[in-house]
Amino acid sequence: MRDIVVFSGSSNRGLAERICDNLGLLPGEIELKKFANGETSVRLCDSVREKDVFIIQSGSGKVNDNLMELLLTVSACKMASAKRITVICPLFFYSRQPESPASKKGIPFISKKDKHEFLHSTSSVPCCASDSSKLHNGVSVKSVLDHNATTCEDISEQHRHHPYKTWVAQSGTLIADLLVGAGADHIVTMDLHDPQFQGFFDIPVDNLFSKPLVQHYIVNYVQNYKDCVIVSPDAGGAKRAAAIADSLSMQFALIHKERHQRSTEKPVTAIGLGSCALAPTASTDNLIITSANDGQSVASTIDDSSNTSCAGENVVATTMLVGDVQNKTCIIVDDLIDTGATAMRAARLLKEQGCSYVYVIVTHGIFSDAALEKVRACDAIDQFVTTNTVEQRSHIKQYGTADGKGLEVLDVSRIFSEAIRRINNGESISLIYDQGW
């Protein structure tokens, strides 16, 4: 290792220490503190002149404070004449927020609680014109509005049925501009929630995968893994889960959530849908779809519609399971867990369909608010596995052991250590994508 300095932020010191141990280095000395008014202070205690600097900071915990701390550290290294500055960010900041969140109707989704509605004028004629206002042809403005049936009330009513947000913050572009402006030359992260974030940077971005680590755990710690089923809890993670299933020659299942407008018509006995049949239950809101194919099932359950209703619409959420999980061990694979709602909903659905044992494996275990207690109390989840991209020592103590199960943590430090070594030596890191380290 030539002229290398590794600094650690305050978000995940445990991971930074493991990375330095694997590299045979001592962490760079840095002083991080806060003033009484909350301002962050960063002071480098080691020389970084003409050195290859790596800064390890994860976007967890107090995200905004950690981001500001990272920006100040990058700027300090830039001002201290560092040769190259590489940001190691296992969980990337603000990566959960898409640039343009939109509903299936093509307009950004608004929750029922959001009371803000924005109106765009569709007519160049003022709606508040008085009856005495005249046009050049002698016809009043009110007459024109009455003729076209586009009064202020009509416009307001039209937008009330189709609410949308006019301004959506482009958080990904902003974070990229901040890091590049501070002086970062290279970004290394893992399992981006939204892969489009790589395109926001004008500098190299390496998105490492936890796939080799997850495969190693399944092969060595899951009994009879060939007979297990890899499950994606949503359509967005289907590609990630399917890649693991293909690599290990395992079966694959998908849980898909759709939103449909509630029908006000009376239910019929059955509706033929090709090889499937749509059969209503006692309640018109609960529908079960079963496939006619032997060995494969497509089941759906309805979640609480109060959490998925749009303003001005009556919407019901349908969760569908595609695949055969009867009397099998299922392994739910996802990139992160924040509130735990997706993982718990998927685990309950699998148990309802006859699954015998459920593993949940996620890369980033954030566990916001009371998510850890909810996951621990969920009877449908038999074993939970995550990685240390986010500091997990407090979570392990809090999770404890319930009925012989605890929170298992996979170590990603060797993957990042090898990435740092290869970047410092000018070697390709493509080998890490498939084989890990």
C-alpha positions as CSV (number, residue, x, y, z in Angstrom):
1,M,0.0,0.0,0.0
2,R,1.5,3.3,-1.1
3,D,0.9,6.7,0.5
4,I,-2.6,5.8,1.8
5,V,-4.6,7.3,4.6
6,V,-8.0,6.0,5.8
7,F,-10.2,8.3,7.8
8,S,-13.3,7.3,9.6
9,G,-16.4,9.3,10.2
10,S,-18.6,9.0,13.2
11,S,-21.4,7.0,11.6
12,N,-19.8,3.5,11.5
13,R,-16.4,3.4,13.3
14,G,-16.6,-0.4,13.8
15,L,-16.6,-1.1,10.0
16,A,-13.8,1.4,9.5
17,E,-11.7,-0.3,12.2
18,R,-12.3,-3.7,10.5
19,I,-11.3,-2.4,7.1
20,C,-8.1,-0.9,8.5
21,D,-7.3,-4.2,10.2
22,N,-7.7,-6.1,7.0
23,L,-5.4,-3.6,5.2
24,G,-2.8,-3.6,8.0
25,L,-3.1,0.1,8.6
26,L,-3.9,2.4,11.5
27,P,-6.9,4.7,11.0
28,G,-6.0,8.3,10.2
29,E,-6.2,10.6,13.2
30,I,-9.1,13.1,12.8
31,E,-10.9,15.3,15.3
32,L,-14.6,15.5,14.9
33,K,-16.7,17.6,17.3
34,K,-19.7,19.8,17.5
35,F,-20.1,23.3,18.8
36,A,-22.9,24.3,21.3
37,N,-25.1,25.6,18.5
38,G,-24.8,22.3,16.5
39,E,-22.2,23.2,14.0
40,T,-19.8,20.4,13.0
41,S,-16.0,20.9,13.3
42,V,-13.5,18.8,11.4
43,R,-9.7,18.9,11.9
44,L,-7.2,16.6,10.3
45,C,-4.3,15.5,12.6
46,D,-2.4,13.6,9.9
47,S,-0.7,14.9,6.8
48,V,-2.4,14.0,3.6
49,R,-0.2,15.9,1.1
50,E,0.1,14.0,-2.1
51,K,-1.5,10.9,-0.5
52,D,-4.4,8.6,-1.5
53,V,-7.1,9.4,1.0
54,F,-10.1,7.2,1.7
55,I,-13.0,8.5,3.9
56,I,-15.4,6.0,5.3
57,Q,-18.9,7.4,6.2
58,S,-22.3,5.7,6.0
59,G,-25.6,7.4,5.4
60,S,-27.3,6.1,8.6
61,G,-28.1,7.4,12.0
62,K,-28.2,11.2,12.0
63,V,-28.1,11.4,8.2
64,N,-27.9,15.2,7.8
65,D,-25.1,15.5,10.4
66,N,-23.2,12.7,8.9
67,L,-23.5,14.2,5.5
68,M,-22.2,17.6,6.6
69,E,-19.4,15.8,8.5
70,L,-18.4,14.0,5.3
71,L,-18.5,17.1,3.2
72,L,-16.3,19.0,5.6
73,T,-13.8,16.1,5.8
74,V,-13.6,15.9,2.0
75,S,-13.1,19.7,1.8
76,A,-10.4,19.6,4.5
77,C,-8.5,16.9,2.6
78,K,-8.8,18.8,-0.6
79,M,-7.4,22.0,1.0
80,A,-4.6,19.9,2.5
81,S,-3.4,18.9,-1.0
82,A,-4.5,15.3,-1.0
83,K,-3.6,13.5,-4.3
84,R,-6.9,11.7,-4.6
85,I,-10.0,11.5,-2.4
86,T,-12.2,8.4,-2.4
87,V,-15.5,8.4,-0.4
88,I,-16.4,4.9,0.9
89,C,-20.1,5.2,1.6
90,P,-21.6,1.7,2.2
91,L,-25.2,3.1,2.6
92,F,-25.4,6.1,0.2
93,F,-27.0,9.3,1.5
94,Y,-30.6,10.1,0.3
95,S,-30.6,7.1,-2.1
96,R,-34.1,6.1,-1.1
97,Q,-35.6,9.2,-2.7
98,P,-36.3,9.0,-6.5
99,E,-35.9,12.1,-8.6
100,S,-39.5,12.1,-9.8
101,P,-41.8,9.9,-7.7
102,A,-44.9,9.2,-9.8
103,S,-48.0,7.2,-9.6
104,K,-49.1,4.7,-12.3
105,K,-51.4,7.4,-13.8
106,G,-48.4,9.5,-14.7
107,I,-48.8,12.1,-12.0
108,P,-46.7,12.3,-8.8
109,F,-48.3,10.4,-6.0
110,I,-49.8,12.4,-3.1
111,S,-50.9,10.9,0.2
112,K,-54.3,11.4,1.8
113,K,-52.7,13.4,4.6
114,D,-51.2,15.9,2.2
115,K,-53.5,18.9,2.0
116,H,-51.5,21.0,-0.5
117,E,-52.9,21.2,-3.9
118,F,-51.5,23.4,-6.7
119,L,-53.5,24.8,-9.5
120,H,-52.3,25.7,-13.0
121,S,-54.3,28.1,-15.0
122,T,-55.7,26.6,-18.2
123,S,-57.2,29.8,-19.5
124,S,-55.7,33.1,-20.4
125,V,-59.0,34.9,-19.4
126,P,-59.2,36.0,-15.8
127,C,-61.8,34.0,-13.9
128,C,-62.5,36.8,-11.6
129,A,-63.5,39.3,-14.3
130,S,-66.6,41.3,-13.6
131,D,-69.7,41.1,-15.7
132,S,-69.1,44.6,-17.0
133,S,-65.7,43.5,-18.5
134,K,-66.1,43.5,-22.3
135,L,-64.1,41.9,-25.1
136,H,-63.5,43.5,-28.5
137,N,-66.5,41.8,-30.0
138,G,-68.8,43.1,-27.2
139,V,-69.2,39.8,-25.4
140,S,-68.6,39.8,-21.7
141,V,-65.9,37.6,-20.1
142,K,-68.6,35.9,-18.0
143,S,-70.4,34.9,-21.1
144,V,-67.3,33.4,-22.6
145,L,-66.6,31.4,-19.4
146,D,-70.1,30.2,-19.2
147,H,-69.9,29.1,-22.9
148,N,-66.7,27.1,-22.4
149,A,-67.8,25.8,-18.9
150,T,-64.3,26.6,-17.4
151,T,-65.0,28.6,-14.3
152,C,-62.6,28.8,-11.3
153,E,-64.8,26.2,-9.5
154,D,-64.6,23.8,-12.4
155,I,-60.8,24.1,-12.6
156,S,-60.5,23.6,-8.8
157,E,-62.7,20.5,-9.0
158,Q,-60.7,19.1,-11.9
159,H,-57.5,19.4,-10.0
160,R,-59.0,18.0,-6.8
161,H,-59.6,14.7,-8.5
162,H,-56.0,14.7,-9.9
163,P,-53.8,16.2,-7.2
164,Y,-50.1,16.5,-7.8
165,K,-47.0,18.1,-6.4
166,T,-45.5,20.7,-8.6
167,W,-42.0,20.7,-7.1
168,V,-40.0,17.6,-6.3
169,A,-36.5,18.1,-4.8
170,Q,-33.8,16.4,-6.9
171,S,-32.0,15.1,-3.9
172,G,-29.7,12.7,-5.9
173,T,-28.4,15.4,-8.1
174,L,-27.9,17.8,-5.2
175,I,-25.9,15.2,-3.1
176,A,-23.7,14.4,-6.2
177,D,-23.0,18.1,-6.8
178,L,-22.2,18.7,-3.1
179,L,-19.7,15.8,-3.0
180,V,-18.0,16.7,-6.3
181,G,-17.9,20.4,-5.3
182,A,-16.3,19.5,-1.9
183,G,-13.5,17.7,-3.8
184,A,-14.4,14.0,-4.0
185,D,-12.7,12.2,-6.9
186,H,-14.2,8.7,-6.5
187,I,-17.3,7.2,-4.9
188,V,-17.6,3.6,-3.6
189,T,-20.9,2.3,-2.3
190,M,-22.9,-0.9,-2.0
191,D,-26.3,-2.0,-3.2
192,L,-27.7,1.3,-4.2
193,H,-31.5,1.4,-3.6
194,D,-31.9,3.4,-6.8
195,P,-29.2,2.5,-9.4
196,Q,-29.9,5.8,-11.3
197,F,-27.8,7.6,-8.7
198,Q,-24.7,6.5,-10.5
199,G,-25.7,8.7,-13.4
200,F,-25.8,11.9,-11.3
201,F,-22.0,12.0,-10.8
202,D,-19.3,13.3,-13.2
203,I,-16.8,11.2,-11.3
204,P,-16.4,7.4,-11.1
205,V,-18.9,5.5,-9.0
206,D,-18.4,1.9,-8.0
207,N,-21.6,0.1,-6.8
208,L,-20.4,-3.0,-5.0
209,F,-22.8,-5.9,-4.4
210,S,-23.5,-8.0,-1.3
211,K,-24.6,-10.9,-3.6
212,P,-21.4,-13.0,-3.1
213,L,-21.7,-12.6,0.7
214,V,-25.4,-13.5,0.7
215,Q,-24.7,-16.6,-1.5
216,H,-21.9,-17.7,0.9
217,Y,-24.3,-17.5,3.9
218,I,-27.1,-19.4,2.1
219,V,-24.7,-22.2,1.0
220,N,-23.0,-22.6,4.3
221,Y,-25.8,-21.8,6.9
222,V,-29.1,-22.7,5.3
223,Q,-29.9,-26.4,5.5
224,N,-30.9,-28.1,2.2
225,Y,-30.6,-24.7,0.4
226,K,-31.3,-26.3,-3.0
227,D,-34.8,-27.0,-1.9
228,C,-35.4,-23.5,-0.6
229,V,-37.1,-20.6,-2.5
230,I,-35.6,-17.1,-3.0
231,V,-38.3,-14.5,-2.6
232,S,-38.4,-10.9,-3.7
233,P,-40.7,-8.8,-1.5
234,D,-41.5,-6.4,-4.3
235,A,-41.1,-6.0,-8.0
236,G,-38.2,-3.5,-7.6
237,G,-36.0,-6.1,-6.1
238,A,-36.9,-8.9,-8.4
239,K,-33.7,-8.6,-10.5
240,R,-31.5,-8.8,-7.4
241,A,-33.2,-11.9,-6.0
242,A,-33.5,-13.6,-9.3
243,A,-29.7,-13.2,-9.8
244,I,-29.0,-15.1,-6.5
245,A,-31.6,-17.8,-7.4
246,D,-30.0,-18.3,-10.8
247,S,-26.4,-18.5,-9.4
248,L,-27.4,-21.1,-6.8
249,S,-29.9,-23.0,-9.1
250,M,-32.7,-22.3,-6.6
251,Q,-36.4,-21.7,-7.1
252,F,-37.7,-18.1,-7.3
253,A,-40.9,-16.4,-6.1
254,L,-42.1,-12.9,-6.4
255,I,-44.4,-10.8,-4.2
256,H,-46.0,-8.0,-6.2
257,K,-48.2,-5.2,-4.8
258,E,-50.7,-3.4,-7.0
259,R,-53.1,-0.6,-6.3
260,H,-56.6,-0.7,-7.9
261,Q,-59.5,1.6,-7.7
262,R,-62.2,0.1,-5.5
263,S,-65.2,-1.0,-7.6
264,T,-68.7,0.1,-6.5
265,E,-70.4,-2.5,-8.5
266,K,-71.9,-5.7,-6.9
267,P,-69.5,-8.7,-7.0
268,V,-70.2,-11.5,-9.3
269,T,-69.7,-15.2,-8.6
270,A,-66.6,-15.7,-10.7
271,I,-64.8,-14.1,-13.6
272,G,-62.8,-16.2,-15.9
273,L,-59.3,-14.8,-16.6
274,G,-57.7,-17.3,-18.9
275,S,-56.1,-19.9,-16.7
276,C,-56.9,-18.0,-13.5
277,A,-60.2,-17.2,-11.8
278,L,-61.1,-14.2,-9.7
279,A,-63.4,-15.3,-6.9
280,P,-64.8,-12.8,-4.4
281,T,-65.0,-13.7,-0.7
282,A,-67.6,-12.5,1.8
283,S,-66.2,-9.0,1.7
284,T,-66.0,-7.2,-1.6
285,D,-62.6,-5.8,-0.6
286,N,-60.9,-9.2,-0.1
287,L,-60.1,-11.0,-3.3
288,I,-58.2,-14.2,-3.8
289,I,-56.7,-15.1,-7.1
290,T,-55.7,-18.8,-7.6
291,S,-54.0,-20.2,-10.6
292,A,-55.3,-23.4,-12.3
293,N,-51.7,-24.6,-12.9
294,D,-50.6,-27.5,-10.6
295,G,-47.7,-26.8,-8.3
296,Q,-47.8,-23.1,-8.9
297,S,-50.0,-20.6,-7.1
298,V,-50.8,-17.0,-7.4
299,A,-52.4,-15.7,-4.2
300,S,-53.3,-12.2,-3.2
301,T,-54.4,-10.6,0.0
302,I,-55.7,-7.1,0.6
303,D,-53.9,-4.7,2.9
304,D,-55.5,-1.9,4.9
305,S,-56.7,0.4,2.2
306,S,-56.5,3.4,4.6
307,N,-52.7,3.4,4.2
308,T,-52.8,3.4,0.4
309,S,-55.7,5.7,-0.5
310,C,-55.0,8.7,-2.7
311,A,-56.7,12.0,-2.2
312,G,-59.9,12.0,-4.1
313,E,-59.7,8.3,-4.9
314,N,-60.9,5.0,-3.4
315,V,-57.9,2.7,-3.8
316,V,-57.3,-0.8,-2.5
317,A,-53.9,-2.5,-2.4
318,T,-53.5,-6.1,-3.6
319,T,-50.5,-8.2,-2.6
320,M,-49.9,-11.1,-4.9
321,L,-47.5,-14.1,-4.5
322,V,-46.3,-15.8,-7.6
323,G,-44.6,-19.1,-7.0
324,D,-44.8,-22.3,-5.0
325,V,-43.8,-22.1,-1.3
326,Q,-45.9,-24.9,0.2
327,N,-43.9,-26.6,3.0
328,K,-40.7,-25.0,1.9
329,T,-38.1,-22.7,3.4
330,C,-38.2,-19.2,2.0
331,I,-35.4,-16.6,1.9
332,I,-36.6,-13.0,1.4
333,V,-33.8,-10.9,-0.1
334,D,-33.9,-7.2,-0.2
335,D,-31.5,-4.2,-0.2
336,L,-32.6,-2.4,2.9
337,I,-35.0,-2.4,5.8
338,D,-36.2,0.9,7.3
339,T,-39.6,0.6,8.9
340,G,-39.8,-3.2,8.4
341,A,-43.3,-3.0,6.8
342,T,-42.4,-4.7,3.5
343,A,-40.4,-7.5,5.1
344,M,-43.1,-8.3,7.7
345,R,-45.9,-8.2,5.1
346,A,-44.0,-10.5,2.8
347,A,-43.2,-13.0,5.7
348,R,-46.9,-13.1,6.8
349,L,-48.0,-13.8,3.3
350,L,-45.5,-16.6,2.9
351,K,-46.6,-18.2,6.1
352,E,-50.3,-17.9,5.0
353,Q,-49.4,-19.8,1.9
354,G,-47.9,-22.7,3.8
355,C,-44.2,-21.7,4.1
356,S,-42.4,-23.7,6.9
357,Y,-39.5,-21.3,7.7
358,V,-38.7,-17.7,6.7
359,Y,-35.3,-16.1,6.4
360,V,-35.0,-12.3,5.8
361,I,-31.7,-11.2,4.4
362,V,-31.1,-7.5,3.8
363,T,-28.0,-5.5,3.0
364,H,-28.7,-2.3,5.0
365,G,-30.4,-2.8,8.3
366,I,-31.5,0.8,9.2
367,F,-34.3,0.0,11.6
368,S,-35.8,3.4,12.1
369,D,-37.9,4.3,15.1
370,A,-39.5,1.1,16.5
371,A,-38.8,-1.1,13.5
372,L,-36.5,-3.4,15.4
373,E,-39.1,-4.2,18.0
374,K,-41.7,-4.9,15.4
375,V,-39.4,-7.2,13.4
376,R,-38.4,-9.0,16.6
377,A,-42.1,-9.5,17.6
378,C,-43.1,-10.7,14.2
379,D,-43.9,-14.4,14.4
380,A,-43.7,-14.9,10.7
381,I,-39.9,-14.0,10.6
382,D,-37.9,-16.9,11.9
383,Q,-34.4,-15.6,11.2
384,F,-33.2,-12.1,10.3
385,V,-29.8,-11.5,8.6
386,T,-28.2,-8.1,7.7
387,T,-24.7,-6.7,7.2
388,N,-22.6,-4.1,9.0
389,T,-22.9,-1.4,6.3
390,V,-24.9,0.3,9.1
391,E,-23.6,0.1,12.7
392,Q,-25.3,-2.9,14.2
393,R,-23.8,-3.4,17.7
394,S,-26.6,-1.6,19.4
395,H,-29.2,-3.4,17.3
396,I,-27.7,-6.8,18.3
397,K,-28.1,-6.0,22.0
398,Q,-31.6,-4.6,21.5
399,Y,-32.7,-7.5,19.3
400,G,-31.4,-10.1,21.8
401,T,-32.4,-13.7,21.4
402,A,-36.0,-14.7,21.0
403,D,-36.8,-18.5,20.9
404,G,-33.2,-19.2,19.9
405,K,-33.1,-16.7,17.1
406,G,-31.0,-13.6,17.1
407,L,-29.9,-10.9,14.7
408,E,-27.1,-12.2,12.5
409,V,-24.7,-9.7,10.9
410,L,-22.5,-10.4,7.9
411,D,-19.2,-8.6,7.7
412,V,-18.6,-6.5,4.5
413,S,-15.3,-5.2,5.6
414,R,-13.2,-7.6,3.4
415,I,-15.1,-6.5,0.3
416,F,-14.4,-2.8,0.9
417,S,-10.8,-3.6,2.0
418,E,-10.1,-5.4,-1.3
419,A,-11.8,-2.5,-3.2
420,I,-9.5,0.0,-1.4
421,R,-6.4,-2.1,-2.1
422,R,-7.2,-2.4,-5.8
423,I,-8.1,1.3,-6.2
424,N,-4.8,2.2,-4.6
425,N,-2.8,-0.1,-6.8
426,G,-4.6,0.9,-10.0
427,E,-6.2,-2.6,-10.4
428,S,-9.6,-3.5,-11.7
429,I,-12.3,-4.2,-9.1
430,S,-14.6,-6.0,-11.5
431,L,-13.6,-9.3,-9.8
432,I,-15.3,-8.2,-6.6
433,Y,-18.7,-7.9,-8.2
434,D,-19.0,-11.7,-8.8
435,Q,-16.7,-13.3,-6.3
436,G,-16.7,-10.9,-3.4
437,W,-13.7,-11.3,-1.1
